[in-house]
Amino acid sequence: MNSTQTRRFLLQLAGAASLAGAASFAARAEGGPVAAPSAGPGFASKTPIRIGAAALKVRDIERMTSYYRDVIGLAVLARGTTSVTLGTSEGALLTLEPKPGAALEPPTAAGLFHIAFLMPSRRDLARWLVHVARNQTPLTGFADHSVSEAVYLNDPEGNGIEVYADRPAENWRWDNGRVVMGTHRLDVDGILSLTNTAIADYAKAPDGLRIGHIHLRVGDVDAGDRFYKDLLGLAPTSRRDTASFLSSGGYHHHLALNTWNSAGAGRRDEAGTGLAWFSLMTQRPELMAAQAERLAGAKLAAAPVAGGFESLDPWGTRVRLLQG
């Protein structure tokens, strides 16, 4: 399969006739305007607070384990009766919790919009693109977001996934304290030029793969900001009426919140599938102490878990605040 064939096949997998069409699908995944891209590796895991891992409640544990192993390239690190943990040689990234017979969480409910797996380099993203093309993995879109280049897909139970590579942070543009992000046509040819498209050499996720950000559906963006910004200490990097982007240490975003399909959503159904929890990590105990103090001041519970504590956002999503 040469680069032209790979490009054409990726478009077919994304259900698009053109790169512009694939970008329009991705616009619905990040909510950005379609415009001329600005110029643009990322430092998502080097900030004072970063994303650690996430857990999903799933109906078919074997099928979902196979998907994240075979498509994303995660290794099975531990398997028990209550969960399967996947990740890389550097640690756990995703836990799957079996919930046979559970109702699938509807896309209009608060919950997960997507988990975003950050590739260490643009070449790793290229290798992965050849991998999904050769394995005919369905995609939902791809786009250039100015600060990053991204591909979107859904797992077999409808959980959103983004796989992306950051542009160098020194080339991100900021305007009055807000990072400039958009949704533009992805340079698939430029990415594929970094690897041999005739060879599939993505046998596993590369060391350095991280969850770069988590994107959530919420019922109200202001309420989400009050929890994640005011109580947990993330800083705003971009804001729209129906979406908020938050980060630590000047990253473009570690967390996104939107109400595109979920405006007015109430408490999540604990018995359903979807996001079980995600973790925010820090090596600075004073940050965790401040988070705990603010949660206590807001009369929100902070239950102990290994390595820290967890709390519930306004829609019942469990957020773990961990040291490490």
Secondary structure in CASP SS format (residue, H / E / C, confidence):
PFRMAT SS
TARGET T0000
AUTHOR 0000-0000-0000
METHOD secondary structure of the structure
MODEL  1
M C 1.00
N C 1.00
S H 1.00
T H 1.00
Q H 1.00
T H 1.00
R H 1.00
R H 1.00
F H 1.00
L H 1.00
L H 1.00
Q H 1.00
L H 1.00
A C 1.00
G C 1.00
A C 1.00
A C 1.00
S C 1.00
L H 1.00
A H 1.00
G H 1.00
A H 1.00
A H 1.00
S H 1.00
F H 1.00
A H 1.00
A H 1.00
R H 1.00
A H 1.00
E H 1.00
G C 1.00
G C 1.00
P C 1.00
V C 1.00
A C 1.00
A C 1.00
P C 1.00
S C 1.00
A C 1.00
G C 1.00
P C 1.00
G C 1.00
F C 1.00
A C 1.00
S C 1.00
K C 1.00
T C 1.00
P C 1.00
I C 1.00
R E 1.00
I E 1.00
G E 1.00
A E 1.00
A E 1.00
A E 1.00
L E 1.00
K E 1.00
V E 1.00
R C 1.00
D C 1.00
I H 1.00
E H 1.00
R H 1.00
M H 1.00
T H 1.00
S H 1.00
Y H 1.00
Y H 1.00
R H 1.00
D H 1.00
V H 1.00
I H 1.00
G C 1.00
L C 1.00
A E 1.00
V E 1.00
L E 1.00
A E 1.00
R E 1.00
G C 1.00
T C 1.00
T C 1.00
S C 1.00
V E 1.00
T E 1.00
L E 1.00
G E 1.00
T E 1.00
S C 1.00
E C 1.00
G E 1.00
A E 1.00
L E 1.00
L E 1.00
T E 1.00
L E 1.00
E E 1.00
P E 1.00
K C 1.00
P C 1.00
G C 1.00
A C 1.00
A C 1.00
L C 1.00
E C 1.00
P C 1.00
P C 1.00
T C 1.00
A C 1.00
A C 1.00
G E 1.00
L E 1.00
F E 1.00
H E 1.00
I E 1.00
A E 1.00
F E 1.00
L E 1.00
M C 1.00
P C 1.00
S C 1.00
R H 1.00
R H 1.00
D H 1.00
L H 1.00
A H 1.00
R H 1.00
W H 1.00
L H 1.00
V H 1.00
H H 1.00
V H 1.00
A H 1.00
R H 1.00
N C 1.00
Q C 1.00
T C 1.00
P C 1.00
L C 1.00
T C 1.00
G E 1.00
F E 1.00
A E 1.00
D E 1.00
H C 1.00
S C 1.00
V C 1.00
S E 1.00
E E 1.00
A E 1.00
V E 1.00
Y E 1.00
L E 1.00
N E 1.00
D C 1.00
P C 1.00
E C 1.00
G C 1.00
N C 1.00
G E 1.00
I E 1.00
E E 1.00
V E 1.00
Y E 1.00
A E 1.00
D E 1.00
R C 1.00
P C 1.00
A H 1.00
E H 1.00
N H 1.00
W C 1.00
R C 1.00
W E 1.00
D E 1.00
N C 1.00
G C 1.00
R E 1.00
V E 1.00
V C 1.00
M C 1.00
G C 1.00
T C 1.00
H E 1.00
R C 1.00
L C 1.00
D C 1.00
V H 1.00
D H 1.00
G H 1.00
I H 1.00
L H 1.00
S C 1.00
L C 1.00
T C 1.00
N C 1.00
T C 1.00
A C 1.00
I C 1.00
A C 1.00
D C 1.00
Y C 1.00
A C 1.00
K C 1.00
A C 1.00
P C 1.00
D C 1.00
G C 1.00
L C 1.00
R E 1.00
I E 1.00
G E 1.00
H E 1.00
I E 1.00
H E 1.00
L E 1.00
R E 1.00
V C 1.00
G C 1.00
D C 1.00
V H 1.00
D H 1.00
A H 1.00
G H 1.00
D H 1.00
R H 1.00
F H 1.00
Y H 1.00
K H 1.00
D H 1.00
L H 1.00
L C 1.00
G C 1.00
L C 1.00
A E 1.00
P E 1.00
T E 1.00
S E 1.00
R E 1.00
R E 1.00
D C 1.00
T C 1.00
A E 1.00
S E 1.00
F E 1.00
L E 1.00
S E 1.00
S C 1.00
G C 1.00
G C 1.00
Y C 1.00
H C 1.00
H C 1.00
H C 1.00
L E 1.00
A E 1.00
L E 1.00
N E 1.00
T C 1.00
W C 1.00
N C 1.00
S C 1.00
A C 1.00
G C 1.00
A C 1.00
G C 1.00
R C 1.00
R C 1.00
D C 1.00
E C 1.00
A C 1.00
G C 1.00
T C 1.00
G E 1.00
L E 1.00
A E 1.00
W E 1.00
F E 1.00
S E 1.00
L E 1.00
M E 1.00
T E 1.00
Q C 1.00
R C 1.00
P H 1.00
E H 1.00
L H 1.00
M H 1.00
A H 1.00
A H 1.00
Q H 1.00
A H 1.00
E H 1.00
R H 1.00
L H 1.00
A H 1.00
G H 1.00
A C 1.00
K C 1.00
L C 1.00
A C 1.00
A C 1.00
A E 1.00
P E 1.00
V E 1.00
A C 1.00
G C 1.00
G E 1.00
F E 1.00
E E 1.00
S E 1.00
L E 1.00
D C 1.00
P C 1.00
W C 1.00
G C 1.00
T C 1.00
R E 1.00
V E 1.00
R E 1.00
L E 1.00
L E 1.00
Q E 1.00
G C 1.00
END
